[in-house]
């Protein structure tokens, strides 16, 4: 029996690579209301000590779901665009794909391309919106579904959903929540958008900001900053690259990562930025430009994470000395 117009499933192509995109693909597949013609993701990359080729999180899920997978080296390759055109998608859904899409792809489906972006646009266009929201001590974050254009995250907004940023959030926990929100919002948005009930609207001209890829060196702590800013940095860069200090000099220099931290009043204790004020089983208290930072979980270079009490069993931290000594 042929499908009627009311039960015909919308033909989609999904493009994504990272973990956030995996959640969006899962949501589309679980919805059971879309015809997923193919999944496009980045080529397998070498990973681990043996540099064995590993599939992206999206490819792994697509294989599990028995969906066709395309892995072009470049999205603008003519052969790939021709392959995509042959699939005749009515809409392309995109999430954390990792390449800029050319106009030939943006214009290919009748309903265009919808992108899932993990910020409240126009804030934090670019590669690291989740880290930026925590680093800047924002009260909330969210997901924006936009109709893509040729700019970097400049397309018209179709829908968005907000979520508060909790004091216990780090980049990983906020990422996981935004991934779930993004998948659910995408599933709810597509039918309304394609039916014309959710027309795209231009992004506001005010509040535009851009963020690039995180570099490893950005995790290094500047103790002249206020304790709250350092606390935000530690949360924003968990799990990567982590907030860290270098201890020692020359060949003996070793990285020390600070994983679980909190802001506290120095309680009358005074010290230079970076000076150890207290060190006991409850944590290592370090003076900052304003207030102090309590560090409860640390990780010496080449070793596992450990509580302050475990760390102090094998490492002496004397009050009055700098944490970098």
C-alpha positions, -999 to 999 in steps of 0.1 A, spaced: 0 0 0 14 34 -9 20 61 16 -5 89 18 6 126 19 -2 127 56 21 97 66 49 103 40 82 106 58 104 136 51 136 125 33 167 137 52 204 135 49 223 140 82 258 155 84 277 153 117 309 140 133 313 147 170 295 133 201 269 162 201 260 152 165 257 115 176 229 125 200 211 144 172 213 114 149 200 91 176 170 115 182 162 116 145 163 78 142 143 72 173 116 96 162 106 72 134 91 100 113 120 107 90 135 88 60 173 90 67 187 85 32 223 87 43 247 99 70 277 121 61 306 122 85 344 129 85 368 102 74 381 78 100 411 93 119 441 77 136 438 76 173 455 61 204 491 50 208 490 27 178 473 54 157 447 29 146 419 44 124 388 51 144 353 60 131 337 92 143 309 88 170 284 95 142 297 68 119 297 43 148 260 50 154 251 50 117 267 16 113 248 3 143 215 17 128 224 2 94 223 35 77 243 43 45 275 63 54 294 88 32 328 101 42 342 126 18 376 142 24 361 175 14 325 185 14 330 207 -16 343 178 -38 322 177 -70 319 139 -69 304 140 -33 280 168 -42 268 147 -72 263 117 -49 244 139 -25 222 153 -52 214 118 -64 200 110 -29 174 139 -34 171 149 2 142 173 10 163 187 39 198 183 53 203 184 91 238 193 103 254 191 137 291 195 146 302 183 111 335 200 111 336 215 76 321 246 60 295 237 35 296 252 0 266 270 -15 261 240 -38 251 219 -8 232 247 10 210 252 -20 206 215 -28 175 205 -8 142 223 -12 141 231 26 178 240 28 201 229 56 193 232 93 222 234 118 222 226 155 245 251 173 253 248 210 248 285 219 221 312 220 230 329 187 243 354 178 265 348 209 295 324 205 295 318 168 323 293 160 340 262 174 339 264 212 305 279 224 301 255 253 335 263 268 330 300 262 297 302 281 312 287 312 345 306 308 325 339 307 304 329 338 271 331 318 239 323 337 225 303 308 233 286 276 212 268 250 208 254 215 199 273 183 185 256 152 193 279 123 189 277 85 225 277 72 239 303 49 275 308 36 286 326 68 300 311 100 269 305 121 252 336 107 220 319 93 185 328 103 171 314 136 144 288 133 141 278 170 160 279 202 159 265 237 177 277 268 191 259 299 206 273 331 243 268 337 247 252 372 277 259 395 284 221 392 285 222 354 317 217 335 321 216 297 314 179 296 281 180 316 269 211 298 278 194 264 258 163 273 228 183 283 229 205 252 233 174 230 201 160 244 183 193 241 196 197 205 184 163 194 150 168 209 147 204 195 157 192 160 131 165 160 104 190 171 115 218 148 118 200 114 81 192 109 70 227 120 97 244 98 90 223 67 52 229 71 58 267 71 47 271 107 82 281 120 96 307 96 133 316 101 141 350 115 173 370 112 198 369 141 198 400 163 225 425 153 235 431 189 253 405 210 274 390 182 306 372 194 330 347 179 350 318 195 377 297 180 391 263 187 405 257 222 443 256 223 460 234 250 480 264 264 447 282 273 444 258 303 474 274 320 463 293 351 471 330 357 469 334 395 466 371 392 431 366 380 402 365 405 395 331 420 360 330 404 376 335 369 401 306 376 372 284 388 353 291 356 384 283 335 388 250 353 352 240 346 352 253 310 383 232 302 371 200 317 377 174 303 401 191 278 427 206 280 422 209 318 433 237 340 469 234 349 501 249 364 537 241 357 558 231 387 595 233 388 619 245 360 639 231 332 640 193 327 623 189 361 593 209 351 560 190 354 524 197 347 499 196 376 462 196 366 435 210 389 402 193 384 378 200 412 380 236 425 359 261 444 360 298 453 365 307 490 373 336 512 409 335 523 396 340 559 421 366 568 450 348 552 470 369 528 495 358 501 509 366 467 489 353 437 498 316 434 509 313 470 498 282 490 478 294 520 467 260 534 472 224 524 453 196 542 429 167 536 401 192 528 420 208 499 449 230 488 440 267 492 459 291 468 458 329 468 445 346 437 442 381 425 409 382 445 399 357 471 413 322 470 409 289 452 404 256 470 416 226 450 401 193 460 411 170 431 446 172 414 464 152 388 502 151 386 517 146 351 516 110 341 494 99 370 457 95 378 435 121 394 435 120 432 420 138 461 440 165 480 445 140 508 460 114 485 481 140 467 496 153 499 506 118 510 533 118 483 538 155 476 547 182 501 530 216 496 542 241 522 521 272 530 540 303 521 555 288 489 542 293 454 522 264 438 547 267 409 578 260 430 
